[in-house]
Amino acid sequence: MKEISPGITIDPDIRGGKPVLSGTRVPVDLVLGKLAGGASYKEIKKEYELTQGQILAALGYAAQIASDEQVRAIL
């Protein structure tokens, strides 16, 4: 298991190496998808037994990935 961001780990034996919230098997993309779909923090916390800090870790990881992305316009 390797921590790739605060609160986010990867492990080839858990979810095929997808980023998950540390100490869980909950993939980051699942949490982000739920938030994007309109789910509240409260709903996600209850459904997956997460803390607000874990949800914020998923958002922080997404922000980190987005800030590292380079997009070049082709005109």
Secondary structure as UniProt FT lines:
FT   STRAND          2..5
FT   TURN            6..7
FT   STRAND          8..11
FT   TURN            12..13
FT   HELIX           15..17
FT   STRAND          20..21
FT   TURN            22..23
FT   HELIX           28..36
FT   TURN            37..38
FT   HELIX           41..48
FT   HELIX           52..68
//
